[in-house]
Amino acid sequence: MTIPAGDGRSNDVDSSPNRGGRHRHSDSVIDVIGIGAGGFAELGASAQALIRDADAVMGSTRQLDLLPEDVAAQRVPYPRPLMPNLHSTFERLAGQTVVVLGSGDPMFHGIGTTLIREFGPKRVRVWPSASSVSLACARLGWALNETQALSCVTQPVASIIPAVESGHPFVVLGRDRQTPDEVWALLCALGHAEADVWLLSDLGSPSEVVAKGTAASPPQTLSALNVIAVVPHGPYRSLLPGLDDEAYDNDGQLTKQDVRAWTVCALQPHAGCHLWDIGGGSGSIGIEVLRAVPSASATCFEKDPVRGERIRFNASRLGTPRLKVAGAAPEALAAEAAVRRPDIVFIGGGLTADNVFESAWEHLVEGGLLVANAVTLESEQRLATLRLAYGGQLRRIEVYQEHAVGSFTTMRPALPVTQWRVRKPRPERDS
């Protein structure tokens, strides 16, 4: 591509991170070329020509080292950190023809998705090679369409916990030479020491190595460019809502198992949705939404800093370290809404506090769903008042559990929970 002069910013382009196009569209195109460990020689003729004709080639140091010496283009390493410096790096290359290198398939946890998000799909043209996951599945004889693929390049190793607990084989993109050891340690800590593991290093290169072992007796790490394959062998947990209460570290502020399962289902989380959990307590609602819907995101609002740290601990231990913890509601809501408005909101605490509901309702997207639980008479009265003003439906949830009385067994009720579900109307369209 030839980078146009100026920063290319425009106010008439949707800047939502979900829609792409932070910069204005132009006739220039960013060519993103996926390059494997086999290097330049394995690229197609069109991709090679783009690189040879470029004034500058941007990529990681490892990728740039794969180019032959007779490529005359200036070699531009990715800026670090990437996102704060991405646009300024392109601005410095204004007027030059620039090609960007990505690993394998740049649209698989790669630079291609980043550039499309930042510049828009019309500005980016991707030339993919086989992804490392495709190569790994080919070496292992696993069906690519049946294999879950995760990445530790940008996520903590704890993010693979739901995959381990599901019991199904999966692969992980390693971040560096330390990633395999972190995965082995995590597997053993989760009771999966006998899990079968493979370490696939430098896939597609002459130095490619595929080695097998177990989590307790793993293969040796030979390269920073690695893919880890795992067949779990140990205890499992369902990814559906309703984990045992004992799964959570808590001080009593915990939505109990049965009510929690009912509440997560009431929220109707869907792919790509964003949840606000107001009065996070132990973080259980946000955590179980994220376990059930891997592409969802969530923010917990909790005024108590000790509980905030407890939420982070529970989120990491249960495989959802991406759960964000913010401050108290309603004070912290506006700042979070400036980043992204919620599609679903759960109010489990602070319902009777001034402006908590009103602020949450204001920031909830049109068509979004709000669910609130009440136990006390004061909060139940608040729900009844809100239902009269906003509509929606009230439900009463009562759970009885067995309780020993001497040598006999009786059923003891937990405190009943009143739940309100209401959907924010969409604005009427002009006819």
Wavefront OBJ file of the C-alpha trace (Angstrom):
o trace
v 0.000 0.000 0.000
v 0.996 3.644 -0.343
v 0.320 5.341 2.967
v -1.514 8.648 2.396
v -0.101 11.752 4.029
v -1.761 12.905 7.231
v -3.278 10.776 9.936
v -6.354 9.876 7.909
v -8.742 10.415 10.810
v -12.332 11.328 10.060
v -15.411 11.904 12.184
v -17.756 10.354 9.611
v -16.499 6.798 10.210
v -17.965 4.575 12.917
v -15.172 4.222 15.466
v -16.769 1.280 17.316
v -14.133 -1.399 17.999
v -16.642 -3.992 16.800
v -17.177 -2.393 13.407
v -13.700 -1.451 12.269
v -12.669 1.682 10.432
v -11.097 4.053 12.918
v -9.448 5.856 9.989
v -11.165 7.106 6.879
v -11.359 4.853 3.841
v -8.997 5.676 0.993
v -8.021 4.141 -2.308
v -4.816 2.770 -0.816
v -4.830 -0.781 0.510
v -2.745 -2.322 3.271
v -1.458 -5.681 2.046
v -0.992 -8.099 4.929
v 0.973 -11.191 3.974
v 0.983 -14.313 6.077
v 4.431 -15.856 6.197
v 5.190 -19.243 7.724
v 8.358 -20.631 9.244
v 9.338 -21.799 5.753
v 9.964 -18.189 4.886
v 9.905 -16.114 1.711
v 10.506 -19.029 -0.667
v 7.182 -20.647 0.248
v 5.129 -17.545 -0.542
v 3.182 -17.296 -3.776
v 4.445 -15.198 -6.673
v 1.973 -12.374 -6.006
v 2.948 -12.097 -2.349
v 6.654 -12.157 -3.194
v 6.158 -9.407 -5.775
v 4.340 -7.207 -3.270
v 7.243 -7.532 -0.839
v 9.881 -6.826 -3.491
v 7.994 -3.770 -4.739
v 7.416 -2.304 -1.283
v 9.301 0.668 0.119
v 8.929 -0.692 3.638
v 8.002 -4.061 5.152
v 6.628 -4.140 8.694
v 6.726 -7.253 10.863
v 8.225 -8.904 13.911
v 11.993 -9.286 14.048
v 11.619 -13.027 13.406
v 9.433 -12.430 10.348
v 11.710 -9.739 8.926
v 14.678 -12.090 9.303
v 12.909 -14.537 6.965
v 13.229 -12.105 4.047
v 16.151 -12.583 1.640
v 18.909 -10.010 1.671
v 18.098 -8.812 -1.845
v 14.720 -7.422 -0.737
v 15.470 -3.716 -0.835
v 12.556 -2.532 1.298
v 13.200 -0.856 4.628
v 12.542 -3.318 7.442
v 10.245 -1.798 10.092
v 9.773 -3.808 13.327
v 6.357 -3.750 14.932
v 6.223 -0.913 17.492
v 6.168 -1.918 21.156
v 3.670 -1.733 22.668
v 1.754 -2.193 19.433
v -1.579 -0.431 19.891
v -0.465 2.888 21.425
v 2.092 3.315 18.635
v 0.431 1.685 15.615
v -1.075 4.787 14.013
v 1.972 6.967 14.615
v 4.167 4.302 12.980
v 2.019 4.342 9.844
v 2.020 8.141 9.880
v 5.835 8.149 9.781
v 5.636 5.961 6.658
v 3.279 8.351 4.842
v 3.839 8.369 1.086
v 5.626 4.991 1.061
v 4.407 1.624 -0.183
v 4.171 -0.576 2.909
v 3.552 -4.312 3.295
v 2.786 -5.851 6.684
v 3.875 -9.393 7.564
v 1.803 -11.673 9.783
v 2.316 -15.220 11.023
v 0.611 -17.914 8.944
v -2.980 -16.761 8.635
v -3.021 -13.106 9.811
v -6.757 -13.379 10.458
v -6.256 -16.046 13.133
v -5.317 -14.196 16.338
v -3.108 -12.079 14.095
v -2.215 -8.615 12.851
v -4.825 -8.804 10.098
v -7.713 -8.563 12.555
v -6.024 -5.657 14.331
v -5.510 -3.657 11.146
v -9.079 -4.272 9.965
v -10.398 -3.104 13.314
v -8.281 0.035 13.180
v -8.461 0.942 9.462
v -11.609 -0.819 8.243
v -12.057 -3.846 5.948
v -11.886 -1.831 2.729
v -8.353 -0.700 3.557
v -6.897 -4.134 4.288
v -6.184 -7.011 1.905
v -4.977 -10.250 3.493
v -2.836 -12.909 1.810
v -2.999 -15.894 4.177
v -0.731 -18.886 4.465
v -1.545 -22.028 6.456
v -2.054 -21.160 10.115
v 0.009 -22.851 12.798
v -3.181 -24.536 14.011
v -3.831 -25.964 10.536
v -0.286 -27.325 10.455
v -0.580 -28.717 13.998
v -3.832 -30.537 13.229
v -2.315 -31.912 10.038
v 0.674 -33.307 11.965
v -1.541 -34.802 14.691
v -4.248 -36.150 12.400
v -6.907 -34.089 14.207
v -9.902 -32.639 12.360
v -9.390 -28.882 12.223
v -13.122 -28.167 12.395
v -13.440 -30.232 15.592
v -10.403 -28.796 17.411
v -10.720 -25.809 19.727
v -7.862 -23.369 19.244
v -6.789 -20.946 21.971
v -4.068 -18.327 22.153
v -1.698 -17.480 24.988
v -0.077 -14.784 22.856
v -2.348 -12.099 24.288
v -4.202 -13.990 27.055
v -2.907 -15.433 30.351
v -2.462 -19.188 30.523
v -5.388 -19.302 32.975
v -7.687 -18.590 30.012
v -7.337 -22.239 28.901
v -8.946 -23.591 32.096
v -12.466 -23.922 30.598
v -11.003 -25.939 27.710
v -9.170 -28.233 30.128
v -12.291 -28.708 32.232
v -14.435 -29.456 29.164
v -12.362 -32.629 28.587
v -12.126 -32.159 24.807
v -8.788 -32.031 22.910
v -7.545 -28.528 22.086
v -4.487 -26.637 20.868
v -2.818 -23.516 22.259
v -0.654 -20.948 20.484
v 2.404 -20.349 22.651
v 3.554 -16.838 23.494
v 7.220 -17.691 24.036
v 9.529 -20.402 25.405
v 7.948 -20.115 28.848
v 4.386 -20.871 27.705
v 4.745 -24.689 27.556
v 6.057 -24.872 31.134
v 3.173 -22.667 32.300
v 0.679 -24.960 30.554
v 2.215 -28.126 32.063
v 2.115 -26.593 35.551
v -1.503 -25.507 35.137
v -2.576 -28.944 33.925
v -0.969 -30.599 36.939
v -2.552 -28.082 39.314
v -5.968 -28.867 37.823
v -5.507 -32.608 38.367
v -4.629 -33.349 34.743
v -1.055 -34.556 35.278
v -1.757 -37.576 33.040
v -3.065 -35.459 30.181
v -1.456 -36.324 26.837
v 0.446 -33.339 25.462
v 2.326 -32.558 22.280
v 4.776 -29.729 21.725
v 5.021 -28.729 18.068
v 7.941 -26.405 17.394
v 8.845 -24.360 14.294
v 6.021 -25.865 12.232
v 6.636 -25.665 8.508
v 10.360 -25.026 8.846
v 13.307 -27.389 8.276
v 13.819 -27.488 12.056
v 10.237 -28.576 12.800
v 9.885 -30.916 15.792
v 6.789 -32.718 17.079
v 7.266 -34.305 20.526
v 4.798 -36.081 22.813
v 4.610 -36.569 26.572
v 2.302 -35.993 29.508
v 1.756 -32.901 31.615
v 3.764 -34.548 34.394
v 6.513 -35.680 32.005
v 6.417 -33.181 29.140
v 8.632 -32.831 26.078
v 11.514 -30.384 26.127
v 10.868 -26.838 24.921
v 13.070 -26.180 21.903
v 11.705 -22.976 20.405
v 9.761 -19.812 21.195
v 7.626 -20.584 18.124
v 5.460 -23.350 19.505
v 1.988 -24.834 19.486
v 0.800 -26.996 22.389
v -1.784 -29.754 21.907
v -3.630 -31.232 24.880
v -5.939 -34.178 25.470
v -7.254 -33.586 29.020
v -7.271 -36.486 31.470
v -8.697 -35.526 34.834
v -11.666 -33.870 36.576
v -14.034 -31.754 34.559
v -16.568 -28.994 35.182
v -19.523 -28.085 33.022
v -19.299 -24.783 31.171
v -23.022 -24.284 31.694
v -24.057 -21.979 34.569
v -24.448 -23.398 38.061
v -20.998 -24.201 39.408
v -20.864 -25.509 42.978
v -20.750 -22.702 45.533
v -17.470 -24.202 46.798
v -15.838 -23.245 43.481
v -15.781 -19.619 44.675
v -13.736 -17.922 47.345
v -16.318 -15.704 49.056
v -17.264 -13.879 52.231
v -20.943 -14.791 51.977
v -21.650 -12.293 49.192
v -22.326 -14.940 46.554
v -25.325 -15.600 44.325
v -26.008 -19.215 45.265
v -25.800 -22.035 42.756
v -29.442 -22.532 41.777
v -30.307 -18.839 41.704
v -27.082 -18.166 39.812
v -27.966 -20.664 37.094
v -31.447 -19.149 36.837
v -29.989 -15.626 36.677
v -27.410 -16.342 33.958
v -30.140 -17.956 31.857
v -32.395 -14.945 32.485
v -29.652 -12.643 31.144
v -29.664 -14.567 27.844
v -25.946 -13.979 27.111
v -25.087 -14.268 23.440
v -21.990 -14.255 21.247
v -20.028 -11.027 21.524
v -22.241 -9.513 24.228
v -20.955 -7.265 27.001
v -22.235 -7.716 30.580
v -22.261 -5.306 33.470
v -22.437 -7.092 36.851
v -23.296 -4.389 39.397
v -22.500 -5.352 42.972
v -20.078 -8.050 41.869
v -19.618 -9.690 45.294
v -17.604 -12.785 44.352
v -17.879 -12.259 40.580
v -19.911 -15.425 40.001
v -22.422 -14.035 37.486
v -19.769 -12.458 35.281
v -17.535 -15.508 35.519
v -20.263 -17.951 34.504
v -21.404 -15.775 31.601
v -17.822 -15.742 30.302
v -17.384 -19.506 30.768
v -20.603 -20.191 28.875
v -19.975 -17.673 26.058
v -16.238 -17.451 25.195
v -16.686 -14.424 22.916
v -18.538 -12.411 25.586
v -16.938 -9.758 27.773
v -17.893 -8.529 31.225
v -17.210 -5.830 33.790
v -17.918 -6.228 37.514
v -18.602 -3.116 39.575
v -17.607 -3.554 43.200
v -16.988 -0.784 45.741
v -15.102 -2.960 48.255
v -11.438 -3.308 47.166
v -11.045 -6.591 49.092
v -13.964 -8.057 47.198
v -12.556 -6.630 43.992
v -9.366 -8.623 44.507
v -11.451 -11.681 45.381
v -13.326 -11.325 42.084
v -10.027 -11.217 40.195
v -8.817 -14.304 42.058
v -12.000 -16.243 41.288
v -11.928 -15.148 37.656
v -8.355 -16.359 37.184
v -8.945 -19.632 39.019
v -12.045 -20.419 36.953
v -10.525 -19.517 33.601
v -11.938 -16.061 32.897
v -9.055 -13.652 33.617
v -10.513 -11.295 31.003
v -13.239 -10.304 33.496
v -12.698 -6.624 34.285
v -13.235 -5.204 37.769
v -14.223 -1.532 38.013
v -15.155 0.670 40.950
v -18.444 1.462 42.638
v -21.728 2.054 40.880
v -23.049 4.483 39.857
v -19.829 6.529 39.958
v -17.829 4.229 37.674
v -20.559 3.488 35.124
v -20.111 6.490 32.831
v -16.397 5.875 32.315
v -17.031 2.236 31.411
v -19.868 3.191 29.069
v -17.450 5.463 27.215
v -15.440 2.332 26.388
v -18.427 0.119 25.614
v -22.070 0.193 26.597
v -23.516 -3.026 28.028
v -25.852 -5.353 26.134
v -26.973 -7.029 29.359
v -26.951 -5.748 32.947
v -27.298 -7.637 36.208
v -27.942 -5.734 39.441
v -27.239 -8.009 42.367
v -26.286 -5.311 44.875
v -26.953 -1.618 45.376
v -30.474 -1.756 43.978
v -31.811 0.676 46.582
v -28.845 3.054 46.299
v -29.412 6.405 44.612
v -29.101 6.455 40.809
v -27.722 2.894 40.421
v -30.640 1.626 38.371
v -31.191 4.930 36.539
v -27.551 5.175 35.446
v -27.392 1.521 34.398
v -30.620 1.886 32.406
v -29.332 5.026 30.703
v -26.167 3.284 29.510
v -27.809 -0.024 28.535
v -28.043 -0.342 24.755
v -31.475 -0.104 23.157
v -32.916 -3.615 23.014
v -30.653 -4.676 25.880
v -31.796 -6.747 28.852
v -31.610 -5.868 32.555
v -32.066 -8.422 35.335
v -32.188 -7.523 39.032
v -32.445 -9.796 42.074
v -33.901 -8.769 45.427
v -33.998 -10.500 48.803
v -34.922 -7.769 51.310
v -38.353 -6.140 51.600
v -36.827 -2.770 50.705
v -35.293 -4.054 47.466
v -38.482 -5.974 46.604
v -40.468 -2.755 47.000
v -37.980 -1.033 44.727
v -38.480 -3.724 42.062
v -42.265 -3.404 42.286
v -41.997 0.349 41.790
v -39.627 -0.055 38.825
v -41.867 -2.639 37.180
v -44.791 -0.190 37.275
v -42.619 2.472 35.618
v -40.688 0.379 33.092
v -42.657 -2.822 32.569
v -40.992 -6.202 32.480
v -41.780 -9.299 34.532
v -41.344 -10.291 38.162
v -40.575 -13.855 39.276
v -40.121 -15.451 42.674
v -37.406 -18.084 43.016
v -37.599 -20.411 46.008
v -35.136 -23.240 46.544
v -35.465 -25.962 49.172
v -32.587 -28.218 50.187
v -32.504 -31.309 52.318
v -31.572 -30.890 55.966
v -30.912 -33.549 58.605
v -33.096 -33.528 61.699
v -31.692 -36.239 63.939
v -32.009 -39.467 61.996
v -34.599 -37.939 59.657
v -34.395 -35.617 56.654
v -36.509 -32.548 56.015
v -36.521 -29.787 53.387
v -35.323 -26.349 54.484
v -36.007 -23.281 52.310
v -33.369 -20.735 51.402
v -34.322 -17.061 51.407
v -36.647 -16.465 48.445
v -35.358 -14.263 45.635
v -37.520 -11.890 43.635
v -36.210 -11.378 40.117
v -37.160 -8.628 37.675
v -36.430 -8.923 33.959
v -36.957 -5.965 31.653
v -35.838 -5.163 28.103
v -35.033 -1.592 27.090
v -37.204 -0.542 24.152
v -35.662 0.155 20.802
v -36.372 3.601 19.377
v -39.198 3.677 16.874
v -38.079 4.087 13.294
v -39.401 6.966 11.246
v -41.901 5.745 8.670
l 1 2 3 4 5 6 7 8 9 10 11 12 13 14 15 16 17 18 19 20 21 22 23 24 25 26 27 28 29 30 31 32 33 34 35 36 37 38 39 40 41 42 43 44 45 46 47 48 49 50 51 52 53 54 55 56 57 58 59 60 61 62 63 64 65 66 67 68 69 70 71 72 73 74 75 76 77 78 79 80 81 82 83 84 85 86 87 88 89 90 91 92 93 94 95 96 97 98 99 100 101 102 103 104 105 106 107 108 109 110 111 112 113 114 115 116 117 118 119 120 121 122 123 124 125 126 127 128 129 130 131 132 133 134 135 136 137 138 139 140 141 142 143 144 145 146 147 148 149 150 151 152 153 154 155 156 157 158 159 160 161 162 163 164 165 166 167 168 169 170 171 172 173 174 175 176 177 178 179 180 181 182 183 184 185 186 187 188 189 190 191 192 193 194 195 196 197 198 199 200 201 202 203 204 205 206 207 208 209 210 211 212 213 214 215 216 217 218 219 220 221 222 223 224 225 226 227 228 229 230 231 232 233 234 235 236 237 238 239 240 241 242 243 244 245 246 247 248 249 250 251 252 253 254 255 256 257 258 259 260 261 262 263 264 265 266 267 268 269 270 271 272 273 274 275 276 277 278 279 280 281 282 283 284 285 286 287 288 289 290 291 292 293 294 295 296 297 298 299 300 301 302 303 304 305 306 307 308 309 310 311 312 313 314 315 316 317 318 319 320 321 322 323 324 325 326 327 328 329 330 331 332 333 334 335 336 337 338 339 340 341 342 343 344 345 346 347 348 349 350 351 352 353 354 355 356 357 358 359 360 361 362 363 364 365 366 367 368 369 370 371 372 373 374 375 376 377 378 379 380 381 382 383 384 385 386 387 388 389 390 391 392 393 394 395 396 397 398 399 400 401 402 403 404 405 406 407 408 409 410 411 412 413 414 415 416 417 418 419 420 421 422 423 424 425 426 427 428 429 430 431
